[in-house]
Amino acid sequence: MIRMQSRSIRLFSTCPASAPYQDGGDYIRKVKEVAEWCDDAGIEGILVYTDNSLVDPWQVSQVILSSTSNLAPLVALQPAYMHPYTAAKMVATFSYLYNRRVYLNMVAGGFVNDLIALGDCTEHDDRYDRIVEYVSIMQCLFDDLEPLTFTGTYFTVKNLAIKPKIPPELIPEVFVSGTSAAGAAAARMIGATSISYPGTPTGEEITRDGPAGIRIGIIAREESREAWRIAHERFPEDRQGQLTHAMARRVSDSSWYGQLSELGDEADGSSPYWLVPFKNYKTFCPYLVGSYDEVGREVSKYIRQGFQTFILDVPPSREELRHTAIVFDGAK
């Protein structure tokens, strides 16, 4: 069981993506397995990805809800894919069927070709304005007793209501994924937790305008040498992956992808902060690698910087969550 010394620190994990699985049955079994590990470990929630190449995150979230007791899906929600009423209806349905809470991870969509395929030519910063409008409609549907009438730039509704109503304690918390100024501003406007992809931690206390979190992977063991051995074994250099990363970098207008790629170009390998998995297109977040104490010190620096939510990468095993627990139990 992962227990944080401070209740203000929250841990989420990440659900495996469907892309590597040719057989749907194999994928469902993997989702259930990872969800059960996280549920047993006391993880609060689990991020479920979305993009044009993946299966629907809402249906994956239903598998998670039906396989666990407490784990909350953190559903990636792209406004280009569905109307805000449809998303609100999905949340209300999960609340009604499972009496469980879900979280929403609002994404603007950084791979331009995905958006072009949908006929969506909305500019980068405008997509965050759309998120504000989208979430505001959902929040009104959840909170207000009267039907909603709203006319905006992107959506218009008239006398719209959501049924069944969601109990106040099950109204979803919203995260906004992105490191750009537009993403941060959108998170502030809707009272969301801003999620970013961090550089190396400084440990300097930073005054933030709202709750903030990061996506990070962790590989830690008693001895640093063993942690690095496992890290290189799990994420070997992959030339094809590097080429795919370079191509993705060219077609993405996400600030975080460019910033993290530049950090990758400059990394010298002298600290626990490690970007090889990202640079080889194996995952979409930095890693911290080293002994429990070394990684715990880096996590503590992030905490002092004001990050209270940590979204961990996909766990490769139940045992890996135990090693992660040791890091967070020792973080201050």
Phi, psi and omega in degrees: 000129177275121180238124179269141177295327178249128181291347180283346179269127183239143180244131171240159174242190180229136179281142174304144176279154184280339190308318183286350187260120178281331183253126182296326178296320177298320181294315179301317179298321180291317178301313180299317182298310181296318180299319179294321176301312184293321179297314180295328181280352180083017175295141185286319184205176182218125181288132176245116184293161168215138164191181186296339185265359188245160176290166185297126184291335180290321179288325174296321179296326177295322175300317180296313181297323182281349184252357186225171180256325187227337185300131183256123174298135171256094191276120174291127187234116180256114183303335180292342185272331184204154178293149180300331176295319179298317178295317179297323179294322177296316179297315180297323180292316177299318179300317182290316185283325188243351185052042183232154178268146168239161174247157180240127177252100185283126180238139181277338181091102187262343180269104190301324181296327175299318182288320178300321179299333179267002182074024183255109182252020180298133181292160187309302184293326179295331179295329176285326172299322178295322177299317179301313180296317182299308182292323180299320177297314180299316181298320178294320178297323180285323190267323191275144177275335181267152176301149185261131169240127187209135174235117182233191179286326187247334184221146175224130176226156181221122179051047184264135178224157180247132176222143356289155178291147180269132173303144183307323183287348180253001176298129188289140169282147184248135171248150172239122183267125179151149183250357182287164177299323180294320178295316179296320180294320179297317179300317179298317185295328183254008178068033184265162171279124181274123182252129181230174180246106198279156165275193179295137184287142178262333183083356179285135178291130183237132176279120183250152181282346182191181180296144184222149178217172179224158170257130185207147171255153182225131169230109185225143177218174179304318180248137182301319182301319180293321179298317181291325176299314180295320181298313181290329177290320182285324183233073179288159174301138185218107184299319179297320177296322178296320178293321178295320177299315180297321178293317179298324179297324182288328185260004179257137172252017177286131178298318184296324183292317178294317181295317180292324178296320178294320175299321179299323180294332186259351186299138182248359176074015184267002182225172176297341182290124191222129183244008180301316178301321179292315182292338179259013175059037178262339179199175186241033178209159174290165176238152167248126184231136177156196177289165178305316182293317181297312181291322178300322178295321178293318177299319179298325178296317178298319179298318179293335176284354176103007177277125184246345180243129179240120175257108184277157179288173181301124179287132179281344181198164174298321182298326181297327177294329177294318178296321178296322179300321180298320179298310185286330176296330180267352180286147182233000000 
